[in-house]
Amino acid sequence: MCFSAGASFAGGAVISAIGVATVRKSSKPPQTLFASVPLLFGLQQFAEGVVWITLRSGGHVQLQYVAAYIFMILALVVWPVMLPLSVMIMEKLEKRKKVIIAFFIIGTLLSAYYAYCLLSYPIAPQIKNHHILYKGDFPKYLVTPAFIVYLTATLPPLFISSVRKISVMGVLIALSCLVSGIFFKEYHTSVWCFFAALISGVIYWIISISTKEKTESRKVSA
């Protein structure tokens, strides 16, 4: 999905459609933020499609700059906060919610670090081996620790939450990171989004299950 402009735009369209369907499917306000995750995945794909086009054409430097930063802000600043926050909002069990809050705080701190890096160091996207490499001068000695913290902030809440089937999303994200980390380590930020469609589908499924259970509960009560 992240291997060409056409694929990125097509992926963005499909994922955005899933996102719209998911938001419409959500029946409770606490689900809205979680349901909107595919919409942001779709925005990422569209942004990367623009990066592809501008890199291929060799022009529109300002547009490339904006698209690249939209992609990186979503990947590094938004996700570490949004994922634990959306799970925290949906959580009904107080004890679990308190634990998830801790991961939300970790994600917020990491997000602030990445925001600082994006403000302090320029990002230079380039096409390399049929992928986009977002080259930046972030402190090299913090790259691996920051990635570990990223996983720490985003994955555990999905396994701690009492929301039905949400752990499936956690497993899928973990596998996605593992596959892209092993086979596409240098392009991890870009290639990981190849799995966005699958993850978006799982989010739709989770929301559908919740909505169905709520409907059945109302029927039983009636």
N, C-alpha and C positions, 0 to 999 in steps of 0.2 A: 504493500500500500504506500510505503514511503519511498519507492524506488524511481518515481518519475512524477512530473507535474500532473499528467492525466490521471495517474493512479491516485495521487493525493487528492485531487478535486473530486474524483469519483468516490473515493473513500469518505471524504468530507460530506458529500451529499447523502450517502447511505447512512452514515453515523448520525448526521443531523436529523434525518427522517426518523431514525430510531429514538433520538432524543425528544423530538416533538411528540411522538407516540407515547413515550415514557412519562413525560410531564402531564399529558392528557390523562394517562392511566392512573396517575397518583391520586389517591382519594383523601389524603390527609395533608395539611400544611407542613408537618414535620418531614414529610417525604420529598417535598419540592426541591430542596437543595440537592439531595442525593439523586433524584430523578433527572436533574439538569446536567449531571456529569457528562452524559453523551453529547450534549450540545456544545460543551467546551472542548471535548475531544474533536468534534466536527470542526470547530473554529481553528483548532491546531492544524488539522489537515489542510484546510483552506489556506492558512497562513504559509504552510510549508509548500503548497502548490505555487504560491506567488514567489517564494524564494527560488524554487526550481526554475520558473520562467525567467526571472531576472538574472539568475546565474547563467542560464543558457544564452540569453540575449546579450549579456554583457552591458546592459544599460539599466536605467531606472534605479540608480543606487539608493536614493532616498526611500523608494518603495520597498526595496530589498531590506533596507535597514529596519523599517517599521515592521515588516512581516517577520523577519528573523527575531526581533525582540518580542513580538506578540507570542511567537512560538515558545521562546525561552522563558518568558514571564509565566506563561501557563504551566510549562513543564517544571520549572524550578521554584517559582514563588507561590503559585496558586495551589497546585496539587498537595504539597505537604501540609497545607492548612485546611483545604476544602475537604479532603477525604476523611480525616478524623473528625472534623467539625460536622459533616453531614451524618456520619454514623452516630456521633454524640447526640445530635438533635433527635434522631429517631429512637434512641435507646430509652426504654421505659423503666428498666431496673436500676435503681439508684446506685447500688454498689458498683455495678459495671460502668455506669455513666461516669462515676468519679475516677475510675481507672482510665477510661478513654480520655477524660479531660487532661490527664497527665501526658498522653501521647499528642493531644492537640497542642499543648504548651510546647512540647519538643518540636512539633512541626512548625509552630509559629516562630520559634527561635531560628530554625533552619531556614525558613522562608526569609527572615530578616537578613541572614548571612548571605543568601543567594541574591537578594535584592541589592545588598551592598556591592557584591561582586559585579552584578550587571551594570550598576552605576559607575563602578570604578575601572572596569576592564572592558575594552571593546570586544564585540563578538564579530567574527569574520567567517560567515558560512562559505563553504566551498564544496564542489562536487568531487568525490573521490571514490573510485571503485563502485560506481552506480548508487552511491548513497550521499547524503548531505552530512558533512562534518561541520559542526558548529565549533569553530576553533576560538578559544578564549584563553586569556592569560591568568585564569584563576590560580590561586596558590596551589602548586602541585602537591605539596605535602598534606593538603586538606581534602584533595579530591576523593580519595578512597574513604576516609572517615566520614565525610559529608554524605557520600552515597549510602554508607551503612546507617547513618542517622536518618536518612531519607526513608529507607526501608523500615527502620524502627518506628518512625512516626506514622507511616501509612498502612503497613500490613497488620500488626497486632490488633488494632481496633476492629478489623473485619472478622477476626477469630474470637474476640472477646464479646462482641455484640450478641444480643439475644435475638436479633432480627433473623427470621428464618431464611436459610439458604445463603445468607450474605457471606458465609465462609467460603462458598464456591468461588466468589469473586476474588477472595484473598488467595486461594489456591491458583487461580488463573493468572493473577498479577505476579505471583511468585514465580510461576513457570515462565511467564513472559520475560521477566527480568533475568531469569537463569539462562534461557535460550539466547536472548539478545546479548547478555553479558559474556557468554562463552563464544558465540560465533560472530558477533558483531561488536566487540568490546569498544572499539574506537568510535563507533557511530551509535552508541547505546541510546542517547537521548532521542535520536531520530527513529531508529529501527524499532524501539520499544512500542512506538505508536502504531506499528503494524498490527498489533494485537488489540487496538482500541475498539474495532468492530465487534470482536468476540466479547470483550468486557462490557461493551454497551448493550449487547444482546442479553447478557447475564443480568445486568441492572434492570432491563425491561422485565425479565422473567421474575426477578425478586419483587418488583413493584406489583406485577400481575398477581403473584401468589398472595401478597398482602391484601390487595383489593378484593380478590376472590374470597379470602377468609372473612373479611369484613362484611361482604355481601351475604355470605352464608350465615354469619352470626346474627345479622339483622333478621333473616328469614326465620331462624330458630326462635329468636326473641318475639317475633310477631306471632 
